[in-house]
Amino acid sequence: GFDDCYSVVRNYFRKTHGVYMGDYDRDESMSHEERGVIAHHYEHEGFRVVPKEEIREGDVLIFKTDKALPQHFGIYSGQNRFFHHPINGLSRLEPLSDRWLSRLISVFRYDPKVKMGQNACNS
C-alpha cells in the first residue's frame, strides 16, 4: 500500500484508539491540497482544534512545508518529539525542533464528543 503522513495518522488512531478515519483522495505529495485532509475534514472525523500551547501526547500536528498550505501531518508523542512520514523517507520519531515548530500551524485533538455531536446533528 501507499504510505504518507496522513496514512500514519490514520493507522495510529485505528491501532491506538479504534478510530477509523476516512481515506480521502489526495495527491501523493499533498502539494495540491487547498486546506489539507485533516484541516478540511477534522470535525467530521471527531477532532477539534487546540491551542499550540496545550499540545499533548496523541495530538495531530499540522505543518506547512515549503508552501504556505497545511500539507504535512504528524502525531505528538510527548517529550518534545513527534512521529511522521516525510516525503521520500521512512516513518520516524524525531525531535520537535525549532525548525518544525516554526512550521507548525495547527494542533488537532481527537474528541469523541465532537463526532457524537455530528451524529446528533445528522439524526
C-alpha positions, 0 to 999 in steps of 0.5 A: 500500500501507499504510505504518507503522513496522513496514512500514519495518522490514520493507522495510529488512531485505528491501532491506538484508539479504534478510530477509523478515519476516512481515506480521502483522495489526495495527491501523493505529495499533498502539494495540491491540497487547498486546506489539507485532509485533516484541516478540511475534514477534522470535525467530521472525523471527531477532532477539534482544534487546540491551542499550540500551547496545550499540545499533548501526547496523541495530538495531530500536528499540522505543518506547512512545508515549503508552501504556505498550505497545511500539507504535512501531518504528524502525531505528538508523542510527548517529550518534545518529539513527534512521529511522521512520514516525510516525503521520500523517507521512512516513518520516524520519531524525531525531535520537535525542533525549532525548525518544525515548530516554526512550521507548525500551524495547527494542533488537532485533538481527537474528541469523541464528543465532537463526532457524537455531536455530528451524529446528533446533528445528522439524526 
